């Protein structure tokens, strides 16, 4: 690399990054303003993909419409911003009522607010949920911007905030064929100290194995943050319709589902994941940021 290029960074400043877009917190009334993109437009026009990636970097969530009702439609769409990232459930997963469910998501019961798969060392970054059928009574989707909640929590409970940033929480997921375990921080900070995401999952939480003196401080802080996540100020409710796909940052957006009547119709969501690093990479390429010059 030429010395003249290296000299620009001699003072220790960070290299400019077009993908470092300011995150915009949102609240319960966000649904009408949520970024929307037609899947055929995304497939045909890379500038639309650029705008979609920008929306995910800014808001952490976007809604796709006109999704093809095919077995490959979801995967083809996800590959527009990154390689499909398998989890321990495989390349894709199907969210519908199972006779012998192995996960609360595979029932008709309410699904409490959570982020996906914190029991993996590196939890998936971007989640896709393609609605292929939804004729049931109930089952509204519940979404919360964890960034907005964490920003307010930082102001109202600074000591609790610091605890959630610094403490590792154990998570696990056990089935017949796998036993996944990992530790995550409830609130994530980026290299600049800004909030970059949250991780929370009551149904994958393992035993909180902190020493009692630490647990006596941490657990009340954890509960206060959990209660704030459920505050109506932040809770966006909407019905995901057939032919739509909700795409969101799994390290920022906390999601859940209201209970529905399993005998009232059909509800089928198909999901997969990509990673946040590839999302940023795609945006850099499409936004025209070149190599060092």
Secondary structure as GFF3:
##gff-version 3
##sequence-region A 1 293
A	DSSP	alpha_helix	3	7	.	.	.	ID=ss1
A	DSSP	three_ten_helix	28	33	.	.	.	ID=ss2
A	DSSP	beta_strand	36	38	.	.	.	ID=ss3
A	DSSP	alpha_helix	39	44	.	.	.	ID=ss4
A	DSSP	alpha_helix	46	59	.	.	.	ID=ss5
A	DSSP	beta_strand	61	65	.	.	.	ID=ss6
A	DSSP	alpha_helix	73	78	.	.	.	ID=ss7
A	DSSP	beta_strand	93	95	.	.	.	ID=ss8
A	DSSP	three_ten_helix	104	106	.	.	.	ID=ss9
A	DSSP	beta_strand	111	114	.	.	.	ID=ss10
A	DSSP	beta_strand	126	134	.	.	.	ID=ss11
A	DSSP	beta_strand	141	145	.	.	.	ID=ss12
A	DSSP	alpha_helix	146	156	.	.	.	ID=ss13
A	DSSP	alpha_helix	158	166	.	.	.	ID=ss14
A	DSSP	beta_strand	168	174	.	.	.	ID=ss15
A	DSSP	beta_strand	179	185	.	.	.	ID=ss16
A	DSSP	beta_strand	187	189	.	.	.	ID=ss17
A	DSSP	beta_strand	195	198	.	.	.	ID=ss18
A	DSSP	three_ten_helix	202	204	.	.	.	ID=ss19
A	DSSP	alpha_helix	212	229	.	.	.	ID=ss20
A	DSSP	beta_strand	236	238	.	.	.	ID=ss21
A	DSSP	beta_strand	245	249	.	.	.	ID=ss22
A	DSSP	beta_strand	253	257	.	.	.	ID=ss23
A	DSSP	beta_strand	267	274	.	.	.	ID=ss24
A	DSSP	alpha_helix	276	287	.	.	.	ID=ss25
###
